[in-house]
Amino acid sequence: MCDLIFYIVKLRFVLLYLIFTILFACGSSKKEFSPEEIKKEEELREMVRAKLFKFDAKFAYPMQSNDVIRATNALMKGTQNLGGQINLSSNGDFLILDGDTAKGSLSFFGEMRNVGFSDISDNGINFSGLYTDFSIEEKKDGDKIIIQFDANSTVEQFRIRMVVFTNYKSNMIVYGSNRTAIRYTEEILPLDKDN
C-alpha cells in the first residue's frame, strides 16, 4: 500500500514537471526583428507622431442590433455583403490626418439615433477641420499604436479611435453622437502631399 502511494505521488511530480517544461519552453521564445522591420516600424511611429497619414477604409463593420442585422442581410442578399461586413473597396472611403486637421468621408451603415437631424441625401460620416482631444498611446513592447481624437461635422460630433499595428493594418471605430458606432478596417499610408 505504501509503495502504491509513493508511486502516485512520484507520478504526479513527473507529470507536473513535464507540464511546466512544456509551458515554459513554448512561452519563452521572442521574435527577433530584422533591421528592415525595425526601420518600417519606426517610420510608422514617426508618421503617426507627425500626424501625416491617410486611412483608406476597405471594410465596414456596423455595430447594430440583431434585428437590424437580420433586416440588412435580407436587403443585401446577393451582393456579397452581409449586415455585419460591408466591402467598401470601390467607394473611396477615407480619413486623412494632416497636421492639426482631419478630413473624413466614410460610408455609414447603421442605426440613426436622432431622426430630426438626418439628411436623407447624405447619411455618411463627413467632417473636415480642426480636431480636439488628440492622444497617441504607443505600445513600445507591443505591436500597436492607439490614436484617439474628436472631430465635428456641421451637425454631429464624432469620437475616432484607431488601433494601428506595426504592419500598417488598422482598425478604426467611429462613435457618432447621433448614430451607432461603426468599425472600419484596412491600413494607413503616408500622406501624399502632392495629390
C-alpha positions in Angstrom: 0.0 0.0 0.0 2.8 2.4 0.9 4.5 1.6 -2.4 1.3 2.5 -4.3 1.0 5.9 -2.6 4.7 6.6 -3.2 4.2 5.7 -6.9 1.2 8.0 -7.3 3.0 10.9 -5.6 6.0 10.3 -7.9 3.8 10.2 -11.0 2.2 13.5 -10.0 5.6 15.2 -9.7 6.7 13.8 -13.1 3.5 15.0 -14.8 3.8 18.5 -13.2 7.4 18.7 -14.3 6.5 17.8 -17.9 3.6 20.3 -18.0 5.8 23.1 -16.6 8.6 22.3 -19.0 6.3 22.4 -22.0 4.7 25.6 -20.9 7.9 27.4 -20.3 9.5 26.1 -23.5 6.6 27.4 -25.6 6.4 30.8 -24.0 10.0 31.8 -23.7 10.8 32.4 -27.4 11.0 36.0 -28.5 10.7 37.1 -32.1 13.8 38.7 -33.5 13.1 41.6 -35.9 15.2 42.3 -38.9 16.7 45.8 -39.5 14.1 46.4 -42.3 11.2 45.5 -39.9 12.6 47.8 -37.2 13.1 50.7 -39.8 9.5 50.2 -41.1 8.1 50.3 -37.5 10.0 53.4 -36.7 8.8 55.1 -39.9 5.2 54.2 -38.9 5.7 55.7 -35.5 7.1 58.9 -36.9 4.3 59.2 -39.4 1.7 58.9 -36.6 3.6 61.3 -34.4 3.8 63.8 -37.2 0.0 63.3 -37.8 0.5 62.9 -41.6 -1.3 59.8 -42.8 -4.3 58.6 -44.7 -6.5 55.7 -43.8 -8.3 54.0 -46.7 -11.3 52.0 -45.5 -11.9 48.8 -47.3 -14.4 47.1 -45.0 -17.1 48.4 -42.7 -18.5 46.5 -39.7 -21.6 48.2 -38.4 -22.4 47.7 -34.7 -26.1 47.1 -34.9 -28.8 45.2 -33.0 -29.6 41.7 -34.1 -32.9 42.7 -35.6 -31.3 45.3 -37.8 -28.5 42.9 -38.9 -31.2 40.4 -40.0 -33.0 43.1 -42.0 -29.8 44.3 -43.5 -28.8 40.8 -44.5 -32.2 40.4 -46.3 -31.7 43.6 -48.1 -28.1 42.8 -49.2 -28.8 39.3 -50.3 -26.8 38.5 -53.5 -24.5 41.5 -53.1 -21.5 39.6 -51.4 -22.0 41.8 -48.4 -23.6 40.9 -45.0 -25.1 43.2 -42.4 -22.1 42.6 -40.3 -19.4 43.2 -43.0 -19.6 45.5 -46.0 -17.0 45.8 -48.7 -16.0 49.4 -49.4 -13.1 48.8 -51.8 -14.8 50.7 -54.7 -16.2 53.5 -52.5 -13.1 55.6 -51.8 -13.9 56.0 -48.1 -11.0 57.7 -46.2 -9.8 59.6 -43.2 -6.8 62.0 -43.5 -4.8 63.4 -40.7 -2.8 66.4 -41.9 -1.1 68.1 -39.0 -3.8 69.7 -36.9 -6.7 69.0 -39.3 -8.7 65.9 -40.0 -10.9 65.2 -43.0 -13.1 62.1 -43.3 -15.6 60.8 -45.8 -16.9 57.4 -44.7 -20.0 55.4 -45.7 -22.3 54.7 -42.8 -24.4 51.5 -42.4 -26.2 51.5 -39.1 -28.9 53.0 -36.9 -29.5 56.7 -36.7 -30.4 57.8 -33.2 -31.7 61.4 -33.8 -34.0 61.3 -36.8 -34.6 65.1 -36.7 -31.0 65.8 -37.8 -30.8 63.3 -40.6 -30.2 64.5 -44.1 -31.6 61.7 -46.3 -29.4 62.6 -49.3 -26.2 62.0 -47.3 -26.1 59.9 -44.1 -22.3 59.3 -44.4 -19.8 60.3 -41.8 -18.3 63.5 -43.2 -16.1 66.0 -41.4 -13.3 68.4 -42.2 -11.4 70.8 -40.0 -9.5 71.1 -36.7 -9.8 68.1 -34.3 -9.7 68.1 -30.5 -8.6 65.8 -27.6 -5.9 64.1 -29.7 -3.9 61.4 -28.0 -1.4 58.8 -29.0 -0.6 55.7 -26.9 2.4 53.9 -28.2 3.0 50.3 -27.1 6.8 50.1 -27.0 7.0 46.4 -26.3 3.8 45.6 -28.2 2.8 45.8 -31.8 0.3 48.6 -31.9 -0.4 52.3 -31.6 -3.7 53.7 -30.3 -4.8 57.1 -31.7 -7.9 58.9 -30.5 -9.4 62.3 -31.3 -12.7 64.2 -31.7 -13.9 65.7 -34.9 -17.1 67.6 -35.8 -19.3 67.9 -38.8 -21.9 70.7 -39.1 -24.5 68.7 -37.1 -22.7 65.9 -35.3 -19.7 65.2 -33.1 -17.5 62.1 -33.7 -15.0 60.3 -31.5 -12.5 58.4 -33.6 -10.4 55.6 -32.1 -7.8 53.9 -34.3 -5.6 50.9 -33.5 -2.6 50.8 -35.8 -0.5 47.7 -35.9 3.2 47.7 -36.9 2.4 46.0 -40.2 0.3 49.2 -41.0 -3.0 47.3 -40.7 -5.6 49.4 -38.8 -8.9 49.2 -37.1 -10.9 52.4 -36.7 -14.1 52.8 -34.7 -16.2 55.9 -35.2 -18.6 56.9 -32.4 -21.2 59.4 -33.5 -23.4 61.5 -31.3 -26.5 60.7 -33.4 -25.8 57.2 -34.6 -24.5 53.8 -33.6 -20.8 53.1 -33.8 -19.1 51.6 -36.8 -15.7 49.9 -37.3 -13.6 50.2 -40.5 -10.5 48.2 -41.4 -7.6 48.4 -43.8 -4.2 50.1 -43.5 -2.7 53.6 -43.1 -0.4 55.1 -45.6 1.9 58.1 -45.6 0.1 61.3 -46.7 0.9 62.2 -50.2 1.1 66.0 -50.2 1.2 66.2 -54.0 -2.3 64.9 -54.5 
